[in-house]
Amino acid sequence: MKLLITGGGTGGHVNPGLAIAKYAQSRRNDVEIRFAGTSTGIESKLVPREGYKLYTVDVRGLKRSMSPSAVLYNIATLQKSLTATSKAKKILREYQPDVVVGCGGYASYPMVHAAQQLHIPTVLLEVNAFPGVVTKSCAKKADRVLISFENTRELLENRPNIRLTGAPVRGEIIFADRAKARKKMKLADNEKLVVSFWGSLGALYMNRHMAGFIELESQHDSFRHIHATGTAAYKWLPESIKEKGVDLDKHPNIELREYIYDMADVMAAADLVICRAGAATLGELCVLGKPSIIVPSPYVAENHQEKNARALEQKGACKVITEPECTPEKLYNAVTELLSDDEKLAEMGRCAKTMAIVDSSEKIYQYILEAARK
């Protein structure tokens, strides 16, 4: 069976695709898998790193504005999309996949659209509560649309091809071992680890806050901290921290990374996670049973990240701080308060674990097989 998995732009669209690929390969030996995305998105780093071939197409997202410059930009974008779809058809004719799996993001549109025009079965995965533009535009012709939240069904007009599966979780996350991960990272038994990230691209506003947060933690050095800056902030955040009088060379407990490639180990070893509220990330937190402080992105459709986060908060699995109310001081105080209460951390972890969906990958795999048989 040949699969072509497409999606990109952010880790939230790429990592679910990688999870599907690895799970499918674990279930049968005759699966050949290739990916499609852009040469500029995070997929260009993550996919080759995992050993998969990546086809690239030149495509970009639309601007949500009616200004003259935005209109001109969108016209050029649509022209790029037509060229990208033509290239996608050529790739599909050469590779001849049995199924094209779309994991979202504008990078997935050309391949999904081309596959539907060529009558190749398509399966769409929508991990967020509010469906993205590609899911909305391609759902009608898809063989299956797999969702992670029940309320997404209504937003996609209750189509009969919709199935609730949950978001796929990478096998390395499911089988991650805390003790082994902490030993690998040389963490002492009583040493607390905080892991923070704002998505694969980073977030300008929140990374500015992290400079202040790191200034505060450097005054005490009471816990170990790994922060993933994202691509853009990695260039300026170290200097911003230095301007606040913090020499990171003198604080080895604070580590900045552009991206956390060994996320399974790092999250398994963590005592507390600070992050956004993408559905894929929340699914991994629940499977690992990790307490978290979540600052939802307010820059997403229908404010769906806050809705995702509030669902965990209602179960006692996380603390939510909205971006407008978040300051370095408030975030730091929330972290130190939780780290000082082992019982509270354990209870939050147990609550997160109750929300885990561990069979989502199997459900997704079965629907892909069903589409392939057609």
C-alpha positions in Angstrom: 0.0 0.0 0.0 1.3 3.4 -0.9 0.4 6.5 1.2 1.1 10.1 0.5 0.8 12.3 3.6 0.6 16.0 3.1 0.5 18.9 5.5 2.8 21.6 6.9 3.5 25.1 7.9 3.6 24.2 11.6 4.4 21.2 13.8 0.7 20.9 14.6 0.1 19.8 11.0 3.3 17.8 10.5 3.6 15.7 13.7 0.2 14.1 13.3 1.3 13.0 9.8 4.5 11.5 11.1 2.5 9.7 13.8 0.2 8.2 11.2 3.2 7.2 9.0 5.0 5.4 11.9 1.9 3.7 13.1 1.0 2.4 9.6 4.5 1.0 9.2 4.2 -0.7 12.6 1.0 -2.4 11.4 2.1 -3.8 8.1 5.4 -4.3 6.2 4.3 -3.4 2.7 3.5 0.2 3.4 5.4 2.8 1.4 5.0 6.3 2.6 6.0 9.7 1.2 5.2 13.2 2.3 4.4 16.5 0.5 4.7 20.0 1.7 6.7 23.1 1.1 10.5 23.7 1.1 10.1 26.5 3.7 7.8 25.1 6.3 8.8 23.1 9.4 8.1 19.9 7.4 11.3 20.6 5.4 13.2 19.8 8.6 11.0 17.3 10.4 10.1 14.9 7.5 13.7 14.3 6.2 14.9 13.9 9.7 12.5 10.9 10.1 13.8 9.4 6.9 10.8 10.0 4.6 11.0 11.5 1.1 9.4 14.9 0.9 7.9 16.3 -2.3 7.8 20.1 -2.3 5.4 22.5 -3.9 5.5 26.3 -4.0 2.3 27.4 -2.1 1.4 29.9 0.6 -1.5 31.0 2.7 -4.0 33.7 1.9 -4.2 37.1 3.8 -7.4 37.8 5.7 -7.6 41.4 4.6 -9.3 43.4 1.8 -6.5 46.1 1.6 -5.2 46.7 -1.9 -1.8 45.1 -1.0 -3.5 42.0 0.5 -5.8 41.6 -2.6 -2.8 41.7 -4.9 -1.0 39.2 -2.6 -4.0 36.9 -2.7 -4.3 37.0 -6.5 -0.6 36.0 -6.8 -1.2 33.3 -4.1 -4.1 31.8 -6.2 -1.9 31.8 -9.3 0.8 29.9 -7.3 -1.9 27.5 -6.1 -2.8 26.6 -9.7 0.8 26.0 -10.6 1.2 23.9 -7.4 -1.8 21.8 -8.2 -0.5 21.1 -11.6 2.8 20.0 -10.1 0.9 17.9 -7.5 -0.9 16.0 -10.3 2.4 15.2 -11.9 3.8 13.9 -8.6 0.6 11.8 -8.0 0.7 10.3 -11.5 4.4 9.3 -10.9 4.0 7.9 -7.4 0.4 6.5 -7.8 -0.5 6.4 -4.1 -3.5 4.4 -2.9 -4.6 7.1 -0.5 -3.6 10.8 0.0 -3.9 11.8 3.7 -4.3 15.5 4.3 -3.2 16.8 7.7 -4.0 20.5 7.2 -2.2 23.7 6.7 -2.2 25.6 3.3 0.7 23.3 2.3 -1.7 20.4 2.1 -4.1 21.9 -0.3 -2.5 21.3 -3.7 -2.0 17.6 -3.2 -5.4 17.0 -1.7 -7.1 19.0 -4.4 -5.1 17.3 -7.1 -5.9 13.9 -5.7 -9.6 14.6 -5.7 -9.5 15.8 -9.3 -7.6 12.5 -10.2 -10.1 10.4 -8.2 -7.5 9.2 -5.8 -9.0 8.4 -2.4 -8.5 11.2 0.2 -8.6 11.1 4.0 -8.6 14.4 5.8 -7.4 14.8 9.4 -8.7 17.8 11.4 -7.1 17.9 14.8 -8.5 21.3 15.9 -12.0 22.0 17.2 -12.5 24.6 14.4 -11.8 23.2 11.0 -9.2 24.9 8.8 -9.7 26.3 5.3 -8.3 23.2 3.6 -10.6 20.9 5.5 -13.6 23.0 4.8 -12.9 23.3 1.1 -12.0 19.7 0.5 -14.3 17.9 3.0 -17.2 17.3 0.6 -15.1 15.2 -1.8 -13.0 13.4 0.8 -13.7 9.7 1.4 -13.3 10.3 5.2 -12.9 13.4 7.4 -11.5 12.5 10.7 -12.1 14.9 13.6 -10.8 15.2 17.2 -13.7 17.1 18.7 -17.4 16.2 18.4 -18.5 19.8 17.9 -16.4 19.9 14.7 -19.0 17.7 13.1 -21.6 20.5 13.0 -19.1 23.0 11.7 -18.5 20.7 8.7 -22.3 20.5 8.1 -22.7 17.0 9.7 -21.5 15.3 6.5 -21.9 11.5 6.5 -18.2 11.0 5.7 -17.1 12.4 9.1 -15.7 10.1 11.8 -14.5 11.0 15.4 -11.1 9.5 16.0 -9.1 12.0 18.1 -5.7 13.2 17.2 -2.9 10.7 16.5 -0.2 10.5 19.1 3.4 9.5 18.1 4.4 6.1 19.3 7.5 7.5 21.0 5.2 9.6 23.1 2.9 6.7 24.0 5.8 4.6 25.1 8.0 7.3 26.6 9.5 6.3 30.0 9.9 9.1 32.6 12.7 7.4 34.5 14.7 6.5 31.5 14.2 10.0 30.0 15.4 11.7 33.2 18.4 9.5 33.4 19.3 10.2 29.8 19.1 14.0 30.5 21.1 13.5 33.8 18.4 15.0 36.0 18.7 14.4 39.7 15.7 12.9 41.5 14.8 16.1 43.3 15.5 18.3 40.2 12.4 19.9 38.7 12.3 20.3 34.9 10.1 22.9 33.2 9.6 22.7 29.4 8.2 25.5 27.4 7.4 26.1 23.7 5.0 28.2 21.7 4.7 26.0 18.6 7.2 25.2 15.9 7.3 28.8 14.6 7.4 30.4 18.0 5.2 33.4 19.0 6.7 36.9 19.0 4.6 38.2 21.9 5.1 35.2 24.2 8.8 34.9 23.4 9.2 38.6 24.4 7.7 37.5 27.7 10.1 34.6 28.0 13.0 37.0 28.1 11.4 38.5 31.3 10.6 35.1 32.6 14.2 33.9 32.2 15.4 37.1 33.9 13.3 36.2 36.9 14.3 32.5 37.1 18.0 33.4 36.7 17.7 35.2 40.1 17.0 31.9 41.9 18.0 29.0 39.6 15.6 26.8 41.4 14.6 24.5 38.5 15.9 23.4 35.1 14.3 24.9 32.1 14.3 24.0 28.4 12.6 26.6 26.1 12.1 26.1 22.4 12.1 29.5 20.8 10.9 28.6 17.3 12.7 29.5 14.2 12.3 33.3 14.2 12.9 34.0 17.9 16.1 31.9 18.0 17.8 34.7 16.2 17.0 37.5 18.6 15.8 36.0 22.0 19.4 35.2 23.3 20.4 38.9 22.7 17.1 40.1 24.3 17.9 38.0 27.4 21.5 39.3 27.5 20.2 42.9 27.4 18.3 42.1 30.6 21.7 41.3 32.3 21.5 37.5 32.1 24.5 35.6 30.9 23.2 32.2 29.9 26.7 30.8 30.1 26.5 31.3 33.8 23.1 29.6 34.1 23.5 26.1 32.6 20.1 25.1 34.0 18.5 27.3 31.4 18.7 26.0 27.8 17.4 27.6 24.7 16.7 25.5 21.6 15.3 26.4 18.2 13.2 23.3 18.2 12.9 20.3 20.5 13.6 17.3 18.3 13.6 14.8 21.1 10.3 15.9 22.4 9.2 12.5 23.6 12.1 12.3 26.1 11.9 16.0 27.1 8.2 15.9 27.8 8.4 12.6 29.6 11.1 13.9 31.8 9.3 17.2 32.5 7.5 18.1 35.8 5.6 20.9 34.2 4.9 22.0 30.6 4.2 25.6 29.4 2.7 25.8 25.9 -0.1 26.8 23.5 -3.3 24.8 23.1 -3.0 23.1 19.7 -4.9 19.8 19.7 -2.0 17.6 18.9 0.0 19.1 21.8 -2.8 18.7 24.2 -3.3 15.0 23.1 0.4 14.4 23.9 0.1 16.0 27.3 -2.8 13.8 28.1 -1.2 10.6 27.0 1.9 11.5 29.1 -0.2 12.6 32.0 1.6 16.0 32.2 0.5 19.0 34.3 0.6 22.2 32.2 0.2 25.9 32.1 -1.4 26.8 28.8 -1.5 30.2 27.2 -3.8 29.7 24.2 -3.1 31.6 21.0 -5.7 34.3 20.4 -4.7 34.5 16.7 -6.7 31.4 15.6 -10.1 31.0 14.0 -13.0 31.1 16.4 -10.6 31.3 19.4 -10.5 27.5 19.2 -7.3 27.2 21.2 -8.8 28.6 24.3 -11.8 26.3 23.9 -9.3 23.4 23.7 -7.5 24.6 26.8 -10.6 25.2 28.9 -11.7 21.6 28.3 -8.6 20.5 30.1 -8.9 23.1 32.8 -12.4 22.0 33.6 -11.0 18.5 34.3 -8.3 19.9 36.5 -5.5 19.0 34.1 -4.0 22.5 33.5 -3.9 26.1 34.5 -5.0 28.5 31.7 -3.6 32.0 31.4 -4.9 34.1 28.5 -2.4 36.0 26.5 -3.8 39.5 27.3 -3.4 38.8 31.1 -0.1 37.0 30.8 3.0 38.8 32.1 6.5 37.4 32.9 5.8 37.9 36.6 2.4 36.1 36.4 3.8 33.2 34.5 6.8 32.8 36.7 4.7 33.0 39.9 2.3 30.3 38.5 5.3 28.1 37.7 6.9 28.4 41.1 3.6 27.9 42.9 2.9 24.7 41.1 6.5 23.4 41.4 6.3 23.9 45.2 3.2 21.6 45.4 4.1 18.0 44.4 0.6 16.8 45.3 -1.0 19.4 43.0 1.3 18.5 40.1 0.5 14.8 40.6 -3.3 15.4 40.7 -3.1 17.6 37.5 -1.2 14.8 35.8 -3.7 12.2 36.8 -6.6 14.4 35.5 -4.8 14.8 32.2 -4.3 11.1 31.9 -8.1 10.5 32.2 -8.6 12.5 29.0 -6.1 10.6 26.9 -7.2 8.8 23.7 -4.7 6.1 23.1 -6.4 4.2 20.3 -6.8 7.2 17.9 -3.9 6.0 15.6 -5.6 2.6 15.1 -8.9 4.2 14.3 -7.2 6.5 11.7 -5.3 3.6 10.3 -8.5 1.6 9.8 -10.2 4.5 8.0 -7.2 4.8 5.7 -7.4 1.1 4.9 -11.1 1.5 4.2 -10.4 4.3 1.7 -7.6 2.3 0.1 -9.9 -0.6 -0.6 -12.2 1.7 -2.5 
